[in-house]
Amino acid sequence: MSSRFAFAAGALLASLVALPLSAQQSSSGKAHDTTAARSPSAKSASTDSALVDLGRAITDLALSVQKIVDQAKNSPEVRRAALQTASTAVAVAQKTLEENQSEIERLLDEASRKIAAMNEEQKSKLSTPKKSEPTTH
């Protein structure tokens, strides 16, 4: 049972990750090739090599995720398990939000006050006339 749950959770995660990936692929027509990634500055060859390897690993991961999503689409059992897992995740998220609502509101109020103070400070800086320094030639 736990392996089915893990697979369903993985399939759900993979489908969520693959949505932006499939949108990118459909807009460009082909997958992005990250194998030729280079460091913006001239650093050591090992850094460049690591970036290239990372690009390859990311590309391989994206392709694997896409395969899992495609398999999940064709399997009613996996789809049902993914929906059940997603439903549970939504319920947990809602419960967590309800439990932490007062703390979230407090943090939002605090952030709002800080933003307002920063805006006032910025306005006062802009409205204060700058003293022109005398020029000597």
C-alpha positions as CSV (number, residue, x, y, z in Angstrom):
1,M,0.0,0.0,0.0
2,S,2.8,2.5,0.9
3,S,4.5,1.9,-2.5
4,R,1.2,2.6,-4.3
5,F,0.8,5.7,-2.2
6,A,4.4,6.8,-2.9
7,F,4.0,6.1,-6.6
8,A,0.7,8.1,-6.7
9,A,2.3,11.0,-4.8
10,G,5.2,10.9,-7.2
11,A,2.9,10.9,-10.1
12,L,1.0,13.8,-8.7
13,L,4.2,15.7,-8.1
14,A,5.4,14.9,-11.5
15,S,2.2,16.1,-13.1
16,L,2.5,19.4,-11.3
17,V,6.1,19.8,-12.3
18,A,5.4,18.8,-15.9
19,L,2.7,21.3,-16.5
20,P,5.1,24.2,-16.8
21,L,7.4,21.9,-18.8
22,S,4.8,20.9,-21.2
23,A,3.7,24.5,-21.7
24,Q,7.3,25.5,-22.5
25,Q,7.7,22.6,-24.9
26,S,4.4,23.4,-26.7
27,S,5.4,27.1,-27.1
28,S,8.8,26.4,-28.5
29,G,8.1,23.2,-30.3
30,K,11.0,21.3,-28.8
31,A,12.7,20.8,-25.5
32,H,15.3,23.2,-24.4
33,D,18.9,21.9,-24.7
34,T,20.8,22.8,-21.6
35,T,23.9,20.7,-22.5
36,A,25.7,23.7,-23.9
37,A,25.2,25.8,-20.7
38,R,28.2,28.0,-19.9
39,S,29.2,30.1,-16.9
40,P,28.6,33.8,-17.5
41,S,32.1,34.7,-16.3
42,A,35.3,32.9,-17.2
43,K,35.7,30.6,-14.2
44,S,37.5,27.3,-13.9
45,A,36.9,24.5,-16.4
46,S,35.6,22.3,-13.5
47,T,32.8,24.8,-12.9
48,D,31.8,24.8,-16.5
49,S,31.9,21.1,-16.6
50,A,29.7,20.9,-13.5
51,L,27.2,23.3,-15.1
52,V,27.0,21.2,-18.2
53,D,26.5,18.1,-16.1
54,L,23.8,19.8,-14.1
55,G,22.1,20.9,-17.4
56,R,22.1,17.3,-18.6
57,A,20.8,16.0,-15.3
58,I,17.9,18.5,-15.4
59,T,17.1,17.6,-18.9
60,D,17.1,13.9,-18.1
61,L,14.9,14.6,-15.0
62,A,12.4,16.6,-17.1
63,L,12.2,13.8,-19.6
64,S,11.7,11.2,-16.9
65,V,9.0,13.2,-15.3
66,Q,7.2,13.6,-18.6
67,K,7.2,9.9,-19.1
68,I,5.7,9.3,-15.7
69,V,3.0,11.8,-16.4
70,D,2.2,10.1,-19.6
71,Q,2.0,6.7,-17.9
72,A,-0.2,8.2,-15.2
73,K,-2.6,9.5,-17.8
74,N,-3.1,6.0,-19.2
75,S,-3.7,4.2,-15.9
76,P,-7.0,4.8,-14.2
77,E,-5.7,3.3,-11.0
78,V,-2.8,5.7,-10.8
79,R,-5.0,8.6,-11.8
80,R,-7.5,7.7,-9.1
81,A,-4.7,7.4,-6.5
82,A,-3.3,10.8,-7.6
83,L,-6.6,12.5,-7.3
84,Q,-7.1,11.0,-3.8
85,T,-3.6,12.2,-2.8
86,A,-4.3,15.6,-4.2
87,S,-7.6,15.8,-2.4
88,T,-5.9,14.9,0.9
89,A,-3.2,17.5,0.2
90,V,-5.8,20.2,-0.4
91,A,-7.6,19.2,2.9
92,V,-4.3,19.4,4.8
93,A,-3.5,22.7,3.3
94,Q,-6.9,24.1,4.2
95,K,-6.6,22.8,7.7
96,T,-3.2,24.3,8.1
97,L,-4.4,27.7,6.8
98,E,-7.3,27.7,9.2
99,E,-5.0,26.8,12.2
100,N,-2.6,29.5,11.3
101,Q,-5.0,32.2,10.1
102,S,-4.4,34.6,13.0
103,E,-0.6,34.3,12.6
104,I,-0.8,34.8,8.8
105,E,-3.0,37.9,9.3
106,R,-0.6,39.3,11.9
107,L,2.3,38.8,9.6
108,L,0.4,40.4,6.7
109,D,-0.5,43.4,8.8
110,E,3.1,43.8,9.9
111,A,4.3,43.6,6.3
112,S,1.7,46.1,5.3
113,R,2.9,48.6,8.0
114,K,6.5,48.1,6.9
115,I,5.7,48.7,3.3
116,A,3.7,51.8,4.1
117,A,6.6,53.1,6.2
118,M,9.0,52.5,3.4
119,N,6.7,54.2,0.9
120,E,6.4,57.2,3.2
121,E,10.2,57.3,3.6
122,Q,10.6,57.2,-0.1
123,K,8.1,59.9,-0.7
124,S,9.8,62.2,1.9
125,K,13.2,61.6,0.2
126,L,11.7,62.5,-3.2
127,S,9.8,65.6,-1.9
128,T,12.7,67.0,0.1
129,P,14.5,69.5,-2.1
130,K,18.1,68.7,-2.6
131,K,20.6,71.4,-1.7
132,S,22.7,72.4,-4.7
133,E,26.3,72.5,-4.0
134,P,28.2,75.5,-5.2
135,T,30.4,74.8,-8.1
136,T,33.9,76.1,-8.3
137,H,35.7,76.4,-11.5
